[in-house]
Each structure stands twice: as structure tokens, then as C-alpha cells.
């Protein structure tokens, strides 16, 4: 018997591989557990389980079973079940099922080793009765312990979908140490693109976002999409950049990175969404692709200074200044095409030309100077994103001691 137990310990990776494979195949809740975490828990549990088999063999009678049932000492486990974060979060029915799978796998392997060593059926039957009696006692302990936990918390365990969402949210919003970050995905450690998405109009519905992005979504080992919600927006991980326009969504993308760098890139994706929404854009964007628009949202102090320099003189002129501001905004929005801008304002091109001349005079700006044009555009964009200041002090150049 000791030789059979020793043989199983020597073949522990194969036993663990068989057991984790069955847990993932038969129990979706276990399939959602990070692969390396499940392997770790199963390895420890199987090792303890082999210790139980050895003790039962050494006892040679039923005295060992009541000890487990009474809860004397720390209860060993035969599968990744009752102990630790896995057993405390999956449904109790799955815990019981996993426990039985574990006992079955270990016992089958042990029986094969004993048979190879010419053990008699009577010897195997005697040990088997003790092992399965012990497993039954441990199952009862699991049910009672989980019932006490639920009563104490006043809630039922969170559903598996909620746990996946919480895990994804943690990856996206909390910087992680590389040694502890684990990818809850088909390919642990593979680079993923974090995204944040918002509906172009109306509330953002997670299921609708999943439908739109389904071909590119990363999934967990059970095939569930790695998505969640963050402050009312949809968020999650993609395998590649979406190849369609996604006209009904504003999607911000971060760079493809490993798990421990996701939080930083998700922050970039969030900035991209806020920028695109502020400018009335739809589709998929990175911060780099939004160019100066992203800079406008991220540097409000600079924008406020440009407003004071380029637009404050207009603000002081009331309705006349607002008309001049409207004229230059239309001129810029239409790529400096005078006729196109005049049509949107329902004025003659000569009228618009006159307003632009007056804008230059009042603001001290040359619309033929690329640098001045860029500053005017930035000031107007700042007002669009951050709002027009309630009161604007006169520019420094206009002040007199």
C-alpha cells in the first residue's frame, strides 16, 4: 500500500491533469477558474487526499472515518473544492460534484496501482469502503459550512457570470504585480486589448455591446465573453481590433498588453471614449488616433489659457462677439472652405468673409497663420469639451497699469 501511494505521488502531474480536465469539462463554474489557480489548488488537494488514503490504509479499520466526520483537525480535500477561494465561490452543488470527481480519480488510480502489486479484491474493498465513507462525511461538512456562511452573510454566493465580471473589472481598474496577475482567458498570459464602449445614444446595454463586438471578444475557458461594466459603460478585453465601424458605439481601445499592464491601457481607452463622445464621434479609436482632440480633453489648463488669449475679446462683445465666434467655428469645421461654411450659416460668402476679417481685428488673430489657426481651433474645442467660462478676464496684453 505505501508503494502504491508513493507511485501516485510520483505521477502527481498526470493525476492533476486528469482531474482538472474532468472538472473543466463537467462543471462550467470550475471551467471559469483561472487555469493556473485551479491547477495549484488541485495539486495541493490531491496531495492531501493521498495522505488520507495512506492514513486509512494504516488504520486498517473504520476509526479514521469518524475523525473526519467529527471535524478533528484540518480536513483534507481530494479535489479543489471546500478549501480556499474556489470552494467558497462556486455553487455548493458543484463543490460536492467536484469532491466526488476527485475521490473517483484518485481512487481509480490507487486501485490500478494496488492491482499491479497483486492486492486482493477484499483488501481493495475494505479500503474503498473507508475512502467513500470519509468522502460522504466530508460532503456533509461542506454543505453545513456553506449553509453557515450564507446565513452569516445574508446573501447567496455570487453567480459565476458575476465573478467573471468582477475579475475582468479588477484587471482593468487595479494595477497588478506581474507575479500575481493571472489572465482569465483561453490563453493565459496572451496579450489582450482593453476596451471601453458607450452607446452613441441612450443607455449602454452590455448585451448589445457583446452582440456588436462578439467576433473580437476574448473569452474565458468556458467560452464566456470577458466583459463587465465600469461606471455605466461596457468594458472588457478583445483579441484584435474590431474590423467594422461600430456606428452604434463609441469604443476606446488601449494597446495589446499582458494582464499586469491592462489597468494603464484601460485608462487610455477610457480617455479615448471621453474624447470621442465630447466631439460627437462614433466608431473605434485609440488616444493616438484622436490626436489633438485627446490633448484638448487632457490639458484643460492649456485650453483655458488659449480661450483667454483668443476668444475672451469676443466674449466681451455680447451677441456681436458670439456671431463672430460662430463664423470662425464654421470656417474651421469646413476645412477653411468659405462657400461651404457660408451655406451652413445661411449667409452670403462675402458676409462670412467680412465676419472673419472682423474676428481677426477683435481677437488679434491672423487666420492665415497656421499657428494662430491651431490656437483658435484648440480654444473652440476646449469650450466644446469643458464648457464656456462663466466670466473671462481680459487678456494680459489688453491690461493697462
Residue pairs with C-beta under 8 A, 6 or more apart in sequence:
1 54
1 57
1 114
1 119
1 127
2 54
2 57
3 113
3 117
4 110
4 113
4 114
4 117
4 119
5 50
5 53
5 54
5 57
5 110
7 113
8 15
8 50
8 106
8 109
8 110
8 113
9 47
9 50
11 109
12 43
12 46
12 47
15 46
15 105
15 106
15 109
16 39
16 42
16 43
16 46
18 105
19 42
19 46
19 79
19 101
19 102
19 105
19 106
20 35
20 38
20 39
20 42
20 80
22 101
22 105
23 30
23 31
23 38
23 42
23 79
23 80
23 98
23 101
24 30
24 31
24 38
24 221
24 222
25 31
26 97
26 101
27 90
27 94
27 97
27 98
28 160
28 222
29 90
29 91
29 94
29 160
30 38
30 80
30 86
30 90
30 94
30 98
31 220
31 221
31 222
32 160
32 163
32 164
32 184
32 220
32 221
32 222
32 224
33 80
33 86
33 90
34 182
34 183
34 184
34 188
35 188
35 221
36 182
36 188
37 85
37 86
37 182
38 80
38 86
41 80
41 83
41 84
41 86
42 79
42 80
42 102
45 76
45 77
45 78
45 79
45 80
45 81
45 83
45 102
46 78
46 79
46 102
46 106
48 76
48 77
48 78
49 76
49 77
49 78
49 79
49 102
49 103
49 106
50 106
51 76
52 68
52 76
52 78
52 131
52 134
53 106
53 107
53 110
53 127
53 131
55 64
56 64
56 127
56 130
56 131
56 134
57 127
59 130
62 130
62 133
64 130
64 134
65 130
65 133
65 134
65 137
66 137
67 73
68 75
68 134
68 137
68 138
68 141
69 134
69 137
69 140
69 141
71 141
75 82
75 83
75 138
75 141
77 83
77 87
77 99
77 102
77 138
78 99
78 102
78 103
78 106
78 135
78 138
79 98
79 99
79 101
79 102
79 103
80 86
80 87
80 98
80 102
81 87
81 95
81 96
81 98
81 99
81 102
81 142
82 95
82 99
82 138
82 141
82 142
82 145
87 95
87 142
88 149
88 157
89 157
89 158
89 163
90 98
90 157
90 160
91 157
91 160
92 142
92 143
92 146
92 157
95 142
95 146
96 139
96 142
96 143
99 135
99 138
99 139
99 142
100 135
100 139
103 131
103 132
103 135
107 128
107 131
107 132
111 124
111 128
114 123
114 124
115 124
146 157
150 156
150 157
158 166
161 224
164 184
164 220
164 224
164 226
164 228
165 227
165 228
165 229
166 228
167 184
168 184
168 226
168 227
168 228
168 235
168 236
168 237
169 228
169 229
169 230
169 235
170 176
171 181
171 184
171 237
171 259
171 262
171 263
172 194
172 228
172 230
172 235
172 236
172 262
172 263
172 266
173 230
173 263
173 266
174 263
175 260
175 263
175 264
176 259
176 260
176 262
176 263
177 260
178 258
178 260
181 258
181 259
181 260
182 188
182 259
183 189
183 190
183 192
183 258
183 259
184 220
184 226
185 192
185 218
185 219
185 220
185 221
185 226
185 237
186 218
186 219
186 220
186 221
189 258
189 259
190 258
191 256
191 257
191 258
192 218
192 226
192 237
192 238
192 239
192 256
192 257
192 259
192 262
193 237
193 238
193 239
193 240
193 241
193 253
193 254
193 255
193 256
193 265
194 235
194 236
194 237
194 238
194 253
194 254
194 257
194 262
194 265
194 266
194 269
195 213
195 235
195 236
195 237
195 238
195 251
195 252
195 253
195 254
195 269
196 230
196 233
196 234
196 235
196 251
196 252
196 266
196 269
196 270
196 272
196 273
197 204
197 209
197 213
197 233
197 234
197 235
197 249
197 250
197 251
197 252
197 273
198 204
198 232
198 233
198 234
198 249
198 250
198 273
198 277
199 205
199 208
199 209
199 248
199 249
199 250
200 247
200 248
200 249
200 250
200 282
203 232
204 232
204 233
204 234
206 227
206 228
206 229
206 234
208 248
209 227
209 234
209 249
210 217
210 225
210 227
210 234
212 246
212 248
212 249
213 238
213 242
213 246
213 249
213 251
214 225
215 242
216 238
216 239
216 240
216 241
216 242
216 243
217 225
217 226
217 227
217 236
217 237
217 238
217 239
218 225
218 226
218 236
218 237
218 238
218 239
219 225
219 226
220 226
225 236
226 236
226 237
227 234
227 235
227 236
227 237
228 234
228 235
228 236
229 235
230 270
233 273
235 266
235 269
237 262
238 253
241 253
241 284
242 251
242 284
245 282
245 283
245 284
246 282
246 283
246 284
247 282
247 283
248 282
249 282
249 283
249 284
250 273
250 276
250 277
250 281
250 282
250 283
250 285
251 273
251 283
251 284
251 285
252 268
252 269
252 270
252 271
252 272
252 273
252 274
252 275
252 276
252 285
252 286
252 287
253 269
253 272
253 284
253 285
253 286
254 262
254 264
254 265
254 266
254 267
254 268
254 269
254 286
255 265
255 268
255 286
257 264
257 265
268 286
268 287
269 286
271 287
271 294
271 297
271 298
272 285
272 286
272 287
272 289
272 290
272 294
274 297
275 285
275 287
275 290
275 293
275 294
275 296
275 297
275 385
276 282
276 283
276 285
276 290
276 293
278 293
278 297
278 384
278 385
279 290
279 293
279 381
279 384
279 385
287 294
288 294
292 377
292 378
292 381
293 381
296 303
296 378
296 381
296 382
296 385
297 385
300 382
300 386
302 378
303 378
303 379
303 381
303 382
303 385
303 386
304 382
304 386
304 389
306 375
306 378
306 379
306 382
307 379
307 382
307 383
307 389
307 392
308 392
308 393
308 395
309 375
309 379
309 395
310 363
310 365
310 372
310 375
310 376
310 379
311 325
311 363
311 376
311 379
311 380
311 383
311 392
312 392
312 393
312 394
312 395
313 321
313 362
313 363
313 364
313 394
313 395
313 398
314 321
314 322
314 324
314 325
314 359
314 362
314 363
315 321
315 388
315 389
315 392
316 392
316 394
317 324
317 362
321 362
323 355
324 355
324 358
324 359
324 362
325 359
325 380
326 345
327 341
327 345
327 352
327 355
327 356
327 359
328 355
328 356
328 359
328 367
328 376
328 380
329 380
330 341
330 344
330 345
330 352
331 338
331 341
331 352
331 356
331 367
332 373
332 376
332 377
332 380
333 341
333 344
334 340
334 341
334 344
338 349
338 352
338 353
339 349
341 352
342 348
342 349
342 351
342 352
345 352
356 367
359 365
359 367
360 366
360 367
363 376
364 397
365 372
365 375
365 376
366 372
367 373
367 376
